[in-house]
Amino acid sequence: MTLRQVSAIAVPPGTRPGFDHADVFLSAQSSRMYVAHTGADRIDVFDCARRTYLHELPGHPGVAGVLIDSQRDLLLATDRSAARLSVYRVSDESLLARVTVGQRPNGVALDTHRMHAYTFDLGDPPGEGCTLTVVDLERRVVTAQRPLPGRPRWAAYDEAARVVYANISEPPCVVVIDTATAHVSRTIPVPAAGPHGLALIDGLLFCAADGGELVVLETSGTVRARLALTGAPDVLMYDRELGRAYVAIGSPGHVQSFDTKALRPLETVQTEEGAHTIGWDPERKELWAFAPRTSAALVFADAH
């Protein structure tokens, strides 16, 4: 095994268990891990080097998506229960804006060319009236809102093609959004039920689907690989240097790693039942898994 648990960090519990997306802020001074603590309506903050809990960013009802761009000093968070996008300068954690978006925003992507944020909104009730909302981060206003063909999951920005890819659970597909117009230009069918976690790695779409498969697609739609998972997945993280992808599976509580070059499985590591959220620290090559039952962050070092 290459993943070895090196720490378990206690997290102050919320009123109910539940974590969602996580991301890392990379800094020469102190890199920090941020996780949406949905059950506590807050974002929890950790020191990566010391593997310690630091503090919380409160006031995020039903927080779901967390996306960080260290180079541009931004943290974006979707506050699902408040139908809004929160925007921070992440270096000093200053709240810059809160912008009303569609109902129950979930995934979020950043168009770094235009500096537009895309939220993917579940609708109310969830699955009805799903939308994508575009937020101009310089003017801090909504510039567009478009219908989606179904319930959205996670999304990824393609800087070279200047499009956003977003998973749709039903019908199972990836929508391709032209960032020049903010319209869905085409859809890519996914041959597995419930596309969920998504990452663009070396020009390929890695799509973790509820049907228990990691589907690897060319952006043309050609299927390159279908790799078995041990259960229904959620978050997908990757390390470009190592050529590895990591998929979180809440039940039975696993992280599976895959070789993104050879497109083959590497190993399966036990986490905790319900732990469907992971974050990746590329500097230290450490995987963080967030365990809702014990309210802890489990840190695994990749020995590569």
C-alpha positions as CSV (number, residue, x, y, z in Angstrom):
1,M,0.0,0.0,0.0
2,T,1.1,3.5,-0.7
3,L,-1.5,5.4,1.3
4,R,-0.8,5.2,5.0
5,Q,-2.8,7.0,7.7
6,V,-0.6,9.4,9.6
7,S,-3.1,11.5,11.6
8,A,-6.7,11.8,12.8
9,I,-7.6,15.4,13.7
10,A,-10.7,16.0,15.9
11,V,-13.2,18.4,14.4
12,P,-15.8,20.3,16.5
13,P,-19.1,18.5,15.6
14,G,-22.0,20.3,14.1
15,T,-25.7,19.9,15.0
16,R,-25.8,17.0,12.5
17,P,-23.0,15.0,10.8
18,G,-22.0,15.8,7.3
19,F,-19.1,17.2,5.2
20,D,-19.1,18.1,1.6
21,H,-16.4,19.4,-0.8
22,A,-12.8,20.4,0.3
23,D,-9.9,22.2,-1.2
24,V,-6.5,23.5,-0.3
25,F,-4.9,26.9,-0.2
26,L,-1.2,26.6,-1.1
27,S,1.1,29.3,0.5
28,A,4.8,29.6,1.3
29,Q,3.8,30.8,4.7
30,S,1.1,28.2,5.8
31,S,-0.9,26.0,3.5
32,R,-4.5,25.4,4.7
33,M,-7.2,22.9,4.0
34,Y,-10.8,24.1,3.9
35,V,-13.8,21.8,4.0
36,A,-17.6,22.5,3.8
37,H,-19.0,21.3,7.1
38,T,-22.5,21.1,5.9
39,G,-23.9,19.7,9.2
40,A,-22.5,22.8,11.1
41,D,-23.3,25.5,8.5
42,R,-19.6,26.5,8.4
43,I,-16.3,26.0,6.6
44,D,-13.6,24.3,8.8
45,V,-10.0,25.4,8.4
46,F,-6.9,23.3,9.0
47,D,-3.1,23.8,9.0
48,C,-1.7,21.3,6.5
49,A,1.9,21.3,7.8
50,R,1.0,20.9,11.5
51,R,-2.1,18.7,10.7
52,T,-4.1,20.7,13.2
53,Y,-7.6,22.2,13.3
54,L,-7.4,26.0,13.2
55,H,-10.8,27.6,13.3
56,E,-14.1,28.0,11.4
57,L,-15.6,30.4,8.9
58,P,-19.2,30.7,10.2
59,G,-22.4,31.7,8.5
60,H,-22.6,29.3,5.6
61,P,-26.1,27.7,5.7
62,G,-25.9,24.2,4.1
63,V,-22.5,24.9,2.6
64,A,-21.8,22.4,-0.2
65,G,-19.1,23.4,-2.7
66,V,-15.6,24.8,-1.8
67,L,-13.2,25.8,-4.6
68,I,-9.9,27.5,-4.1
69,D,-7.6,29.2,-6.6
70,S,-4.4,29.9,-4.7
71,Q,-2.8,31.9,-7.6
72,R,-5.7,34.3,-7.7
73,D,-6.2,34.3,-3.9
74,L,-9.8,33.2,-4.1
75,L,-12.1,30.9,-2.2
76,L,-15.6,30.3,-3.5
77,A,-18.3,28.6,-1.5
78,T,-21.9,27.6,-2.4
79,D,-24.2,28.2,0.6
80,R,-27.0,25.8,-0.5
81,S,-29.6,26.7,2.1
82,A,-29.2,30.4,1.4
83,A,-29.1,30.2,-2.4
84,R,-25.9,32.2,-2.7
85,L,-22.2,32.2,-3.6
86,S,-19.7,33.4,-1.0
87,V,-16.4,34.9,-2.2
88,Y,-13.3,35.3,0.0
89,R,-9.8,36.6,-0.4
90,V,-8.4,33.3,0.9
91,S,-5.0,34.6,2.1
92,D,-6.5,36.6,5.0
93,E,-10.0,35.0,4.8
94,S,-11.7,38.4,4.1
95,L,-15.2,38.0,2.9
96,L,-15.5,40.0,-0.3
97,A,-19.0,39.3,-1.5
98,R,-22.2,37.2,-1.2
99,V,-24.1,36.9,-4.4
100,T,-27.6,35.4,-4.7
101,V,-27.6,32.5,-7.3
102,G,-30.1,29.7,-8.2
103,Q,-31.9,27.6,-5.6
104,R,-29.7,25.1,-3.7
105,P,-26.3,25.7,-5.4
106,N,-24.0,22.7,-5.2
107,G,-21.0,22.4,-7.5
108,V,-18.9,25.4,-8.5
109,A,-16.3,26.1,-11.2
110,L,-14.1,29.1,-12.0
111,D,-13.5,30.5,-15.5
112,T,-10.1,32.0,-14.9
113,H,-10.0,33.7,-18.3
114,R,-13.1,35.9,-17.7
115,M,-13.1,35.6,-13.9
116,H,-16.6,34.2,-13.8
117,A,-17.8,31.7,-11.3
118,Y,-20.3,29.1,-12.3
119,T,-22.7,27.6,-9.7
120,F,-24.7,24.5,-10.4
121,D,-28.0,24.8,-8.7
122,L,-30.2,21.8,-7.7
123,G,-33.5,23.6,-7.8
124,D,-36.3,23.5,-5.2
125,P,-37.4,20.8,-4.7
126,P,-34.0,19.3,-5.6
127,G,-33.9,18.0,-9.2
128,E,-36.6,20.4,-10.4
129,G,-35.8,23.6,-12.2
130,C,-32.0,23.0,-12.1
131,T,-29.9,25.9,-13.4
132,L,-26.4,27.1,-13.9
133,T,-25.7,30.6,-12.7
134,V,-22.8,32.8,-13.9
135,V,-21.3,35.4,-11.5
136,D,-18.9,38.1,-12.6
137,L,-16.4,38.1,-9.7
138,E,-15.0,41.6,-10.5
139,R,-18.5,43.3,-10.5
140,R,-19.9,40.7,-8.1
141,V,-23.2,40.4,-10.1
142,V,-25.0,37.6,-11.8
143,T,-24.6,37.9,-15.6
144,A,-26.5,34.8,-16.8
145,Q,-28.7,31.9,-15.6
146,R,-29.5,28.9,-17.8
147,P,-31.6,25.8,-17.5
148,L,-29.9,22.4,-17.1
149,P,-31.2,19.1,-18.4
150,G,-31.1,17.4,-15.0
151,R,-29.7,17.5,-11.5
152,P,-26.0,18.7,-11.5
153,R,-23.1,17.3,-9.6
154,W,-19.5,18.5,-9.8
155,A,-17.9,20.6,-12.5
156,A,-14.5,21.4,-14.0
157,Y,-13.1,24.2,-16.1
158,D,-11.0,23.6,-19.2
159,E,-8.7,26.6,-19.6
160,A,-7.4,25.5,-23.0
161,A,-10.8,25.0,-24.6
162,R,-12.5,27.7,-22.4
163,V,-15.4,25.5,-21.6
164,V,-16.9,24.2,-18.3
165,Y,-17.8,20.5,-18.0
166,A,-20.5,19.6,-15.5
167,N,-21.9,16.2,-14.5
168,I,-25.7,15.6,-14.8
169,S,-27.0,12.7,-12.8
170,E,-30.0,12.0,-14.9
171,P,-29.9,11.7,-17.9
172,P,-26.3,10.5,-17.2
173,C,-24.1,12.9,-19.2
174,V,-21.6,15.7,-19.0
175,V,-22.8,19.1,-20.3
176,V,-20.2,21.3,-22.1
177,I,-20.7,25.0,-21.5
178,D,-19.2,27.5,-23.8
179,T,-17.9,30.3,-21.5
180,A,-18.2,32.9,-24.2
181,T,-22.0,32.5,-24.3
182,A,-22.7,30.6,-21.0
183,H,-24.8,28.3,-23.1
184,V,-24.7,24.5,-23.1
185,S,-23.1,23.8,-26.5
186,R,-23.3,20.0,-26.4
187,T,-23.6,17.0,-24.1
188,I,-21.4,13.9,-23.7
189,P,-23.3,10.7,-22.7
190,V,-21.9,8.8,-19.8
191,P,-22.4,5.0,-19.9
192,A,-22.9,4.6,-16.2
193,A,-25.7,5.7,-13.8
194,G,-25.4,8.9,-11.8
195,P,-22.3,10.8,-12.8
196,H,-21.0,12.5,-9.6
197,G,-17.3,13.4,-9.1
198,L,-15.5,14.9,-12.0
199,A,-12.0,16.0,-12.9
200,L,-10.2,17.0,-16.1
201,I,-6.8,15.2,-16.1
202,D,-4.4,15.5,-19.1
203,G,-7.2,16.2,-21.4
204,L,-9.4,13.3,-20.2
205,L,-12.6,13.5,-18.2
206,F,-12.5,11.2,-15.2
207,C,-16.2,10.7,-14.1
208,A,-17.0,8.8,-10.9
209,A,-20.5,7.5,-11.3
210,D,-23.1,6.2,-8.7
211,G,-23.3,3.0,-10.8
212,G,-20.0,2.0,-9.3
213,E,-17.7,2.9,-12.1
214,L,-14.9,5.4,-12.8
215,V,-15.5,6.3,-16.5
216,V,-12.7,7.9,-18.4
217,L,-13.8,9.9,-21.4
218,E,-12.1,11.8,-24.2
219,T,-13.7,15.3,-24.5
220,S,-15.1,14.1,-27.9
221,G,-17.1,11.5,-25.9
222,T,-15.1,8.4,-26.7
223,V,-14.9,6.1,-23.8
224,R,-11.3,5.3,-22.9
225,A,-11.8,3.1,-19.8
226,R,-14.5,1.9,-17.3
227,L,-12.9,1.0,-14.0
228,A,-14.8,-0.7,-11.1
229,L,-15.5,1.1,-7.8
230,T,-16.4,-0.6,-4.5
231,G,-19.6,1.5,-4.2
232,A,-21.3,4.8,-5.1
233,P,-18.6,7.5,-5.2
234,D,-18.7,11.2,-4.5
235,V,-15.5,13.4,-4.6
236,L,-12.6,12.8,-7.0
237,M,-9.2,14.3,-6.4
238,Y,-6.0,13.9,-8.3
239,D,-2.3,14.7,-8.4
240,R,-0.8,15.5,-11.8
241,E,2.8,14.8,-10.7
242,L,2.1,11.4,-9.3
243,G,-0.4,10.6,-12.1
244,R,-2.9,9.4,-9.6
245,A,-6.7,9.9,-9.0
246,Y,-8.4,9.3,-5.7
247,V,-12.1,8.5,-5.4
248,A,-14.1,8.8,-2.2
249,I,-16.8,6.2,-1.6
250,G,-19.0,6.9,1.4
251,S,-20.3,3.3,1.8
252,P,-18.5,1.1,2.9
253,G,-16.0,4.0,3.6
254,H,-13.2,3.6,1.1
255,V,-10.7,5.7,-0.9
256,Q,-9.7,4.1,-4.2
257,S,-6.6,5.3,-6.1
258,F,-6.0,4.9,-9.8
259,D,-3.1,5.3,-12.2
260,T,-4.2,8.1,-14.5
261,K,-1.6,7.2,-17.2
262,A,-2.1,3.5,-17.4
263,L,-5.9,3.8,-16.5
264,R,-5.8,1.0,-13.9
265,P,-6.6,0.6,-10.2
266,L,-3.9,0.8,-7.6
267,E,-5.3,0.2,-4.2
268,T,-8.3,0.6,-1.9
269,V,-7.9,2.1,1.6
270,Q,-10.5,1.9,4.5
271,T,-11.7,5.3,5.8
272,E,-15.0,5.4,7.7
273,E,-18.6,4.7,6.8
274,G,-20.1,7.9,5.4
275,A,-16.7,9.5,4.6
276,H,-17.5,10.7,1.0
277,T,-15.4,13.9,1.2
278,I,-11.7,14.1,0.5
279,G,-9.2,16.9,-0.1
280,W,-5.7,16.7,-1.6
281,D,-2.5,18.5,-0.4
282,P,-0.2,18.4,-3.5
283,E,2.8,19.9,-1.6
284,R,2.9,17.1,1.0
285,K,1.3,14.4,-1.1
286,E,-1.3,13.9,1.6
287,L,-5.0,12.9,1.2
288,W,-7.5,14.2,3.7
289,A,-10.7,12.2,4.3
290,F,-13.5,13.7,6.4
291,A,-15.2,11.3,8.7
292,P,-18.7,12.4,9.8
293,R,-19.4,9.7,12.4
294,T,-16.3,10.5,14.5
295,S,-16.1,14.1,13.4
296,A,-12.5,13.9,12.3
297,A,-10.2,14.6,9.5
298,L,-8.2,11.4,8.6
299,V,-4.9,12.2,6.9
300,F,-3.1,9.7,4.7
301,A,0.4,10.1,3.3
302,D,1.1,8.8,-0.2
303,A,4.4,7.1,-0.2
304,H,4.4,6.9,-4.1
